[in-house]
Amino acid sequence: MDAKDRQIIRELQRDGRLTNQDLAERVNLSPSPCLRRVRLLEEAGVIVGYSADVDTRACGFQITAFIRIALQRHEGDAVERFEKRIQDADEILDCFLLTGEADYLLRVVVADLDEYEHFVRNRLHGIPGIGSITTSLVYGTVKSSRVFPL
C-alpha cells in the first residue's frame, strides 16, 4: 500500500458513495487507474465492504450500552458456545475480545431500559458460562469516527 492507496482509503472512509470519477479527482488520478487501485484494495481485503452510517437514535435505539463479560471458564467449548450465542444476538453490534479483568466488551443498542432488561435477562443470562456482567450506559458521545489515520 502506497500513499495514493492511503488517500483512496481515507476518501472512501469519509464518503463511501463517491463515484469513481469524484474519487479520482480527490486523489489526483485519472478514473481508470483509480478504479484499478480500488479493485486491488478490495481483492487484497483492505477494503472489506461498504455501508451506510445510520443514526441509532433516529432508528429508535435510544440506549447504547457497553457490557463487559467475564467467563467462568476458558475452555474451548465454553468460549465457542459463548461466541456462537453472541453472533446470534442482533442487539450486539460489536464484540471485542479483551485482556484484563473482562474477557469481552460488547456494544449493544436497544430501544429503552425495559428492552435492555429483557436483553440481559433473556439473552445474556441464557448463555451458560458467564461469570460476571458489568454494564456502562452511554449518555453522550464526544467523538465517533469510522475514519482512522492513514
C-alpha positions as CSV (number, residue, x, y, z in Angstrom):
1,M,0.0,0.0,0.0
2,D,1.5,3.3,-1.0
3,A,0.5,6.9,-0.2
4,K,-2.0,7.0,-3.1
5,D,-3.8,3.9,-1.8
6,R,-4.0,5.5,1.6
7,Q,-5.5,8.6,0.1
8,I,-8.1,6.5,-1.7
9,I,-9.0,4.6,1.6
10,R,-9.2,7.9,3.5
11,E,-11.6,9.4,1.0
12,L,-13.8,6.3,0.8
13,Q,-14.0,6.2,4.6
14,R,-15.2,9.7,4.6
15,D,-17.7,9.1,1.8
16,G,-18.3,5.5,0.5
17,R,-20.8,6.7,-2.0
18,L,-18.2,8.7,-4.1
19,T,-18.4,7.9,-7.8
20,N,-15.1,6.7,-9.2
21,Q,-14.9,10.0,-11.1
22,D,-15.2,12.0,-7.9
23,L,-12.8,9.8,-6.1
24,A,-10.2,10.0,-8.9
25,E,-10.4,13.9,-8.8
26,R,-10.0,14.0,-5.0
27,V,-6.9,11.8,-5.1
28,N,-5.5,13.3,-8.3
29,L,-5.7,10.3,-10.5
30,S,-7.4,9.6,-13.8
31,P,-10.5,7.3,-13.4
32,S,-9.1,4.1,-14.9
33,P,-6.0,3.8,-12.6
34,C,-8.2,4.9,-9.6
35,L,-10.7,2.2,-10.3
36,R,-7.9,-0.4,-10.8
37,R,-6.4,0.6,-7.4
38,V,-9.8,0.4,-5.6
39,R,-10.4,-3.1,-7.1
40,L,-6.9,-4.2,-6.0
41,L,-7.6,-2.9,-2.5
42,E,-10.9,-4.8,-2.4
43,E,-9.2,-8.0,-3.7
44,A,-6.4,-7.7,-1.1
45,G,-9.0,-7.5,1.7
46,V,-8.0,-4.0,2.6
47,I,-11.5,-2.7,1.7
48,V,-13.8,-5.3,3.1
49,G,-17.2,-3.6,2.3
50,Y,-19.3,-0.5,2.0
51,S,-22.1,0.5,4.3
52,A,-24.3,3.4,5.4
53,D,-23.6,5.1,8.8
54,V,-27.0,5.2,10.4
55,D,-28.1,7.3,13.5
56,T,-29.1,4.7,16.1
57,R,-31.5,7.1,17.9
58,A,-33.2,8.1,14.6
59,C,-33.9,4.3,14.2
60,G,-35.5,4.1,17.7
61,F,-32.5,2.8,19.6
62,Q,-32.3,5.2,22.5
63,I,-29.9,3.2,24.7
64,T,-26.3,2.2,23.8
65,A,-24.6,0.0,26.4
66,F,-21.1,-1.2,26.8
67,I,-21.2,-4.6,28.5
68,R,-18.1,-6.3,29.9
69,I,-18.4,-10.0,30.2
70,A,-16.1,-12.3,32.2
71,L,-16.4,-16.0,31.6
72,Q,-16.3,-18.6,34.5
73,R,-14.1,-21.0,32.4
74,H,-11.9,-20.5,29.4
75,E,-12.0,-24.0,27.9
76,G,-12.5,-24.2,24.2
77,D,-16.1,-25.4,24.3
78,A,-17.2,-22.7,26.8
79,V,-15.6,-20.0,24.7
80,E,-17.0,-21.4,21.4
81,R,-20.6,-21.7,22.9
82,F,-20.4,-18.1,24.2
83,E,-19.1,-16.6,20.9
84,K,-21.7,-18.5,18.9
85,R,-24.6,-17.1,21.0
86,I,-23.1,-13.6,20.7
87,Q,-23.1,-13.9,16.9
88,D,-26.9,-14.7,17.0
89,A,-27.9,-11.6,19.0
90,D,-28.8,-8.7,16.7
91,E,-28.7,-6.2,19.6
92,I,-25.0,-6.7,19.8
93,L,-23.2,-4.5,17.3
94,D,-19.6,-5.2,18.3
95,C,-18.0,-7.9,20.4
96,F,-14.3,-7.4,21.3
97,L,-12.0,-10.0,22.9
98,L,-10.1,-8.3,25.7
99,T,-7.1,-8.6,28.0
100,G,-7.6,-7.6,31.7
101,E,-10.4,-8.3,34.1
102,A,-13.1,-8.8,31.5
103,D,-12.9,-11.3,28.6
104,Y,-15.3,-9.5,26.2
105,L,-16.6,-6.0,25.6
106,L,-20.0,-5.8,23.8
107,R,-21.6,-2.7,22.2
108,V,-25.3,-3.1,22.4
109,V,-28.2,-1.0,21.2
110,V,-31.8,-1.3,22.4
111,A,-34.9,0.9,22.4
112,D,-35.2,1.6,26.1
113,L,-34.3,0.4,29.6
114,D,-37.1,-2.2,29.6
115,E,-35.7,-3.7,26.4
116,Y,-32.2,-3.6,27.9
117,E,-33.5,-5.5,31.0
118,H,-35.2,-8.1,28.6
119,F,-32.0,-8.4,26.7
120,V,-29.9,-9.1,29.8
121,R,-32.4,-11.4,31.5
122,N,-33.4,-13.4,28.4
123,R,-30.4,-13.3,26.1
124,L,-27.2,-12.9,28.2
125,H,-28.3,-14.8,31.3
126,G,-29.3,-17.6,29.0
127,I,-25.7,-18.1,27.9
128,P,-24.0,-20.7,30.0
129,G,-20.6,-20.0,31.5
130,I,-20.8,-16.2,32.1
131,G,-19.2,-15.3,35.4
132,S,-20.0,-11.6,35.5
133,I,-21.7,-8.9,33.6
134,T,-20.9,-5.2,34.1
135,T,-22.7,-2.5,32.1
136,S,-21.9,1.1,31.4
137,L,-24.7,3.1,29.7
138,V,-23.8,5.8,27.2
139,Y,-25.4,9.2,27.9
140,G,-23.5,11.2,25.4
141,T,-20.9,11.0,22.6
142,V,-17.9,13.2,22.5
143,K,-16.4,11.7,19.3
144,S,-17.4,9.0,16.9
145,S,-15.5,8.2,13.7
146,R,-15.0,5.4,11.3
147,V,-12.1,7.2,9.6
148,F,-8.8,6.0,11.0
149,P,-5.5,7.8,10.5
150,L,-3.5,6.5,7.5
